[in-house]
């Protein structure tokens, strides 16, 4: 990842098992959340940095991309990561 705190982070979700996908509409727009596993140590680090720097994250799937802002990433056991954020573009 570049040193530019506004740089986009891409996460290749094709490489992971993605479960518990939900999209909700709220007063501030749509939110999306999912769980991914097993997420590599390098991608977990990139997600942590994106949370701290408030960097948008693009989740890349085989059939679509979802760009998220205001990211939250909760790491679980065995490489699981819960990802949630505001949908910027889908």
C-alpha positions as CSV (number, residue, x, y, z in Angstrom):
1,X,0.0,0.0,0.0
2,X,1.3,3.5,-0.8
3,X,2.0,6.0,1.9
4,X,-0.9,8.1,0.6
5,X,-3.6,7.7,3.3
6,X,-6.3,8.2,0.7
7,X,-5.1,5.3,-1.5
8,X,-7.7,2.7,-2.2
9,X,-7.2,-0.8,-0.7
10,X,-8.4,-3.8,-2.8
11,X,-9.3,-7.1,-1.2
12,X,-9.6,-10.0,-3.6
13,X,-12.6,-11.8,-2.1
14,X,-12.5,-14.5,-4.8
15,X,-9.5,-16.0,-2.9
16,X,-11.6,-16.3,0.3
17,X,-14.8,-17.9,1.6
18,X,-17.3,-15.1,2.1
19,X,-20.3,-15.7,4.3
20,X,-22.9,-13.7,6.2
21,X,-23.3,-11.1,3.5
22,X,-25.9,-8.4,4.3
23,X,-26.7,-5.1,2.8
24,X,-29.0,-2.7,4.7
25,X,-30.5,0.7,3.8
26,X,-30.4,3.4,6.5
27,X,-30.7,7.1,6.8
28,X,-27.0,7.5,5.9
29,X,-27.2,5.2,2.9
30,X,-26.5,1.6,2.4
31,X,-24.2,-0.5,4.5
32,X,-22.6,-3.8,3.7
33,X,-21.0,-6.4,5.9
34,X,-19.6,-9.9,5.5
35,X,-17.2,-12.4,7.0
36,X,-14.2,-13.7,5.0
37,X,-11.8,-16.6,5.7
38,X,-9.1,-17.5,5.7
39,X,-7.7,-14.0,5.2
40,X,-3.9,-13.8,4.8
41,X,-1.8,-12.0,7.4
42,X,-0.9,-9.4,4.7
43,X,-4.5,-8.6,3.9
44,X,-5.4,-8.4,7.6
45,X,-2.6,-5.9,8.1
46,X,-3.9,-3.9,5.0
47,X,-7.4,-3.9,6.5
48,X,-6.2,-2.7,9.9
49,X,-4.3,0.1,8.2
50,X,-7.4,1.0,6.2
51,X,-9.5,1.3,9.3
52,X,-7.0,3.6,11.0
53,X,-6.3,5.8,8.0
54,X,-10.0,5.8,7.0
55,X,-9.1,4.5,3.6
56,X,-11.8,3.1,1.3
57,X,-11.7,-0.6,0.6
58,X,-12.8,-2.3,-2.6
59,X,-14.0,-5.8,-2.2
60,X,-13.4,-7.6,-5.5
61,X,-15.7,-10.6,-6.2
62,X,-16.0,-12.6,-9.4
63,X,-19.3,-11.0,-10.4
64,X,-19.1,-7.5,-8.8
65,X,-17.0,-5.0,-6.8
66,X,-18.2,-3.2,-3.7
67,X,-16.4,0.0,-2.6
68,X,-16.8,0.7,1.1
69,X,-15.9,3.7,3.3
70,X,-16.0,4.0,7.1
71,X,-14.6,0.5,7.3
72,X,-14.7,-1.7,10.4
73,X,-12.7,-4.9,10.5
74,X,-13.0,-7.4,13.3
75,X,-10.5,-10.2,13.3
76,X,-11.6,-13.6,14.6
77,X,-9.9,-16.9,15.1
78,X,-8.5,-19.0,12.3
79,X,-8.1,-16.1,9.9
80,X,-11.8,-15.0,9.9
81,X,-12.4,-11.2,9.4
82,X,-15.7,-9.5,9.7
83,X,-15.8,-6.5,7.4
84,X,-18.4,-3.7,7.5
85,X,-18.7,-0.3,5.9
86,X,-20.8,2.3,4.1
87,X,-21.4,1.5,0.5
88,X,-19.7,4.1,-1.7
89,X,-20.2,2.3,-5.0
90,X,-21.5,-1.1,-6.0
